[in-house]
Amino acid sequence: MGSNGELVEPAPSKAGLWEDFVDIFYVPSSVFARRANGQFGLALLFLVLACVLLVFLTKGAMQPIMDAEFARQGAAAMRKNPNISADQLASSRHLFETVAPFFFGIGLAISVFLTGLVLWLVSKLFDAKASVAAAIMIATYAEVPRIVQLLVNAAQALFMSPEKLNAVNSVGFNPARFMDPDHTSAVAIALAGRFDLFVIWITVLLGIGIYVVGKVTKQQAAIIAVIVFVLGSLPSILSALRNG
């Protein structure tokens, strides 16, 4: 209680980066509250480095999936351009496998910034108080479950037979896991892949974050999160339409 008798909201507790990455799994609201000023730089750096390291370490387990995806994409490329030689495809594959972990990290960082920007823009429709930096902070911590996803995917791949690891979604927790990647519409797979346990988890964290930091109602936060989810589905759907 303040000196004038009014109730004063307690200041968010302070914690280190490691505590943030632990707390985001069971008390995410406290993480967003104490980082409401938009501190995300170190968290994003740690997230990207951790994911790049895990992609590199789990490369062996995920190799059958990479082989299947490259074979499928290579066949599609040769259908579009018969002049592509097997040597060119092999060279492209070697380059891709070498830089894949780093591209994953770059893609993750870009995704965080874009998600944060979209979250900020959408939240402004509901008069949210979050700044751009705060929205990027929310997007950063919302992506922490990706670390668990990489570990879970690799663990599945280690115990599954190689012939079942025929697509990226073979280890996904989404309806696309049960779709034949060679005989199902790419758009249908892209849509089904969005309804993934980890994507939904991330979306829920976005909603919690904008509720805590943006000072909106729970209903508004849920609507904002759903809109961001829908907008986040567009790139994969458009890519499927273009390549289909």
Secondary structure, 3 states (H helix, E strand, C coil): CCCCCCCCCCCCCCCCHHHHHHHCCCCHHHHHHHCCCCCCHHHHHHHHHHHHHHHHHCHHHHHHHHHHHHHHHHHHHHHHCCCCCHHHHHHHHHHHHHHHHHHHHHHHHHHHHHHHHHHHHHHHCCCCCCCHHHHHHHHHHHCCHHHHHHHHHHHHHHHCCHHHCCCHHHHCCCHHHHCCCCCCCHHHHHHHHHCCHHHHHHHHHHHHHHHHHHCCCHHHHHHHHHHHHHHHHHHHHHHHHHHC
